[in-house]
Structure formats: structure tokens, C-alpha cells
Amino acid sequence: MSDKVDVVVIGAGLAGLAAAYHLADAGIETIVVERGDFPGSKNVTGGRLYLHPVRPFFPSDFWNDAPFERAVVKEKLTVLADRASASLEFSSDKFRDEPRHSFTVLRAKFDQWLADQASAKGALIISKNKVDDLIYDGGRVVGVKATDSELLCDCVVVADGALSFLAEKAKMRAARAPRDYAVGVKEIIELPARTIEDRFGVGAGEGAAQLFFGAITAGMLGGGFLYTNRESISLGMVVSIEALAHHEPHIETPELMETLKARAEIAPLIDGGNLVEYSAHVIPEGGIRALPQLVGDGILLAGDAAGLGLNMGITVRGMDFALASGALAARAIKDALSHPERNAVESKEGAQSQDSPLPAASLAAYTQSLRDCFVLKDLQTFAAMPNVLDNARMYTKYPEAIVNILEKMFWIGREPKDKLSATVLREAVKGFGNLDAVRDVVGMLRV
Ligand SMILES: Cc1cc2nc3c(=O)[nH]c(=O)nc-3n(C[C@H](O)[C@H](O)[C@H](O)COP(=O)(O)OP(=O)(O)OC[C@H]3O[C@@H](n4cnc5c(N)ncnc54)[C@H](O)[C@@H]3O)c2cc1C
């Protein structure tokens, strides 16, 4: 292969691999450069992948052989106060409808499978190579500088994940602000499949997803998650980096993780399990407000590198955004490469123009296509979410108020009981009858 290719993709995560799959499928010469030992080796997710949003971007039988862990059929949301908790469990036959709604995944396996699909289409994936910088001609990106070599190309897809130093180097986004990021820590705890199914009350091959919020984050924006895999549980926490930096007294995420694991609501679920993996990763949480410039001359950003993540409190999403944005990036590049005007310029200007990168204007369709589909529509709909969640009362006062109401309802003591309605009303006024709570409810109505 010559030292100039059509497209270089930086990062073999879901965004980069989705782009590579579609580019190679269109006959576009594509090289993916990945710094990890293999695709998925460095990647962290909770993780549950919502498949419905991304089905339109892939062939209908594409997911049939994917190495999913379990199809999620049960959702549980648990509010934790200091000494008590309240849970809402939800299951529905709709979650069992085919095609399935969502699956748990383990990235080391899943990303390798996706890389195999992209390779089968003709993409070349080079692992153990880090892209250190972009190559410019004037202000236009014309290639990348990697560990072993320099590669020239018509377009670079920057899909190097949440911290994307390369997007920053390309001045497509400002320096990172701590308030736009969270840190996630995760443990994989092995348990026999049967034990998992018994503990979570699911059938063979079926899975559960559980989110926790409240006392476990010590007043900081964040929460815990638990997903069941075939023969393991993914248990973790996500906490705002800004909140962690300002927390008094100073506290580290491993400490929070130990508190989570020791909770009476969680300890029995992982009892007897074997801890086989510990990982930590950054998550973009700035939402639409923190969206970077998505295209430039010869360059576009996809997935976490473009800040495409959404924490809705009851769901965490990023993988579906990454897959869809990668696919849409490929579509925009394909259209730009095959645009008759570009070919006309190339043939008129001869060999020199063969090195010309795709101008930003020819890639603008990418931004529009993200706006037209769920990716930017969902980010826009939940634009107020980061502000709503960034509120210490959500993790301290309100969980206490909720469990107080329930405790008074369920407790039978020596004294005769009040009417239930009087109990609920009195405790609700105590917990929520103030201006702050009214303001918070108004905020919540925006999402
Ligand atoms: C704890 C946690 C829980 C989460 N839970 C969920 C969930 O349940 N559901 C969900 O949908 N999303 C979840 N997310 C978000 C989701 O994991 C991300 O949105 C998704 O992984 C983004 O994919 P990506 O391809 O953009 O980036 P990544 O998966 O981060 O891939 C980036 C790739 O680029 C490579 N790379 C980086 N720099 C370079 C370089 N300079 N040169 C070469 N290669 C490079 C990396 O090694 C990596 O392979 C979670 C995230 C975390 C951290």
C-alpha cells in the first residue's frame, strides 16, 4: 500500500470501527490506527448497548452473530439513602420482543468482533500504534503521524475517545473543562450463569440492568450501575470529575466503589464472585452545550471524541451514538469523495490535487445527518440534563426524603398508626415542601 490512503481512522472503538466498516464496504481504502494491543483492549463501558437506534445504520442481519452477553429484560432503579433504599423494578414482555431492544456487552470481545467485520470488508486495522499528531498542509489536515510512520490521506476520522487530544490539537474543541466529564470505574466479577439468573430472577440468556443513585456518591453528581453478562457482573460507578475535585474531604473513586460494594443492596448480588478486571475511563457529560466543531478541512470527529454521550439519570448512552456517528461519518466521506465537482477539480489540476484533503464544506453533510437523526436530536432534547443532575440535593436530601416516607408507611410500632395519606403528606411536606424542591421540579420538567 502506498503512503497515501483515502481515509485514516484514529481509534478502533465503536465509532472508528463503524466508520471503517462502512468506508471499506464502499470500496474506500481505509486504515484504522489503534494504540491498544487489539481493538477493545483499552475500551471501557458499563455496558448496555441499545440496538434499536443503530439498526438502520447496518444491514438487517448484521447483529445476528454479534457476541452479546445477555438481552436485558429487567430494569431496576435504586435510590440509596444512608441506611435505607427504595427500588423500582420494571420488566415488560416488550423487552422480549424480537429484534431485542438492548444487550449487555463486554468491549474486549465486542470490539474485536466489530473489527473482524470491518477487516472482512477490506479495512486495514493496525494495533499497537498511537497517533501522536496530525499532519497539516496550511490549515488543512492531510494525514497522521503514528508511532511507526506517517500516513497521508484525503480525510482523517478522529475517533480516539473522550479525551481526544487530537481534536484539541486540531483546535476543533476548546481545552477540556472538568465539568464536562465524569470518571467511570468498573469491576468485572465472575459468577456462574445459573447463579446470575437465580439472583436477578431472569431466564437463561436473559439479563438485568440496575442503576443506583443517592448516598453512594457522597453528594456528588453520579451514580452506580450493574449489568449482568453471561458469566459475570459489570459493577461500577460514574462520578463528575469537577465534583470529585472539589469534594471535602478529598475522596477517590476506588473508595466510593468499595462503599458501593459493601451496601446491603449490592453485597449479596456479588457474593462469592471472582474479581477479574478493574478499569477506569473518562466519559463526556457536557451534552449539546459542549459539542465541538464536528468537521474541518480533511477531518471529522465521531463518537466520544465528538462529545456524543448522554447521561439521562435512568440510562447511560454513548455506544449507540458512537456506532451511528461512525456510520454517518463514513457516509459523508463517501459522498464527498465521489462528488463530481471534486473529481472535475482533480482531473483539471492534475497530480498535485490528488493530495488535497476533503474540504470542510464537502463534509458538512455529516453534521446535518447527525442533526437529522437521534444523535443530536436526543442531545438537544436532554440539553438541560447536565444541569438537572448537577444538584447535590438529588443525591442527599431527596433520597432521604423518599425513604423516610416509605419507612413511615411500612413501620408498625407501639403507637397507633396515622392514616397513610396523612403520613405521606406530612413526610412529603417535610422532604419536598420548600422553594428549592419546587425549583428542582421545574428543572426536571425541562427534560
Ligand atoms: C464506566 C462507563 C460506563 C458506560 N456505560 C455505558 C452504557 O452502559 N451504555 C452506553 O451506550 N455507553 C456507555 N458508556 C459510554 C461508552 O462506553 C462510550 O460512549 C463509547 O465507548 C464511545 O466509543 P468511541 O468509539 O467513541 O470511543 P472509545 O470506545 O473510547 O474508543 C476510542 C479508541 O481510540 C483509541 N485511541 C485513543 N487515542 C488514540 C491514539 N492517539 N492513537 C490511536 N488510537 C487511539 C483507544 O485505544 C480506543 O480503542 C460508558 C462509559 C464508561 C466509561
The ligand as a Gaussian input file, in Angstrom:
#p B3LYP/6-31G(d) Opt

LIG

0 1
 C      -17.865000       3.379000      33.113000
 C      -18.600000       3.634000      31.825000
 C      -19.899000       3.165000      31.653000
 C      -20.569000       3.360000      30.446000
 N      -21.781000       2.779000      30.247000
 C      -22.363000       2.840000      29.030000
 C      -23.526000       2.077000      28.748000
 O      -23.993000       1.283000      29.561000
 N      -24.097000       2.217000      27.521000
 C      -23.563000       3.041000      26.560000
 O      -24.117000       3.112000      25.451000
 N      -22.453000       3.764000      26.804000
 C      -21.834000       3.664000      27.998000
 N      -20.669000       4.339000      28.231000
 C      -20.135000       5.210000      27.170000
 C      -19.485000       4.385000      26.061000
 O      -18.614000       3.435000      26.589000
 C      -18.736000       5.312000      25.104000
 O      -19.619000       6.315000      24.674000
 C      -18.189000       4.567000      23.899000
 O      -17.212000       3.642000      24.305000
 C      -17.581000       5.544000      22.891000
 O      -16.992000       4.835000      21.837000
 P      -15.840000       5.506000      20.980000
 O      -15.531000       4.557000      19.883000
 O      -16.207000       6.895000      20.631000
 O      -14.601000       5.651000      21.975000
 P      -13.759000       4.513000      22.692000
 O      -14.551000       3.293000      22.904000
 O      -13.129000       5.169000      23.882000
 O      -12.614000       4.170000      21.620000
 C      -11.561000       5.048000      21.346000
 C      -10.415000       4.218000      20.783000
 O       -9.367000       5.078000      20.358000
 C       -8.130000       4.540000      20.765000
 N       -7.196000       5.663000      20.841000
 C       -7.217000       6.719000      21.698000
 N       -6.231000       7.572000      21.429000
 C       -5.555000       7.060000      20.362000
 C       -4.431000       7.489000      19.616000
 N       -3.824000       8.659000      19.899000
 N       -3.990000       6.697000      18.601000
 C       -4.620000       5.524000      18.310000
 N       -5.701000       5.076000      18.993000
 C       -6.154000       5.831000      19.998000
 C       -8.436000       3.878000      22.111000
 O       -7.464000       2.919000      22.475000
 C       -9.796000       3.261000      21.807000
 O       -9.693000       1.986000      21.237000
 C      -19.960000       4.123000      29.422000
 C      -18.658000       4.622000      29.589000
 C      -17.973000       4.363000      30.770000
 C      -16.547000       4.850000      30.916000

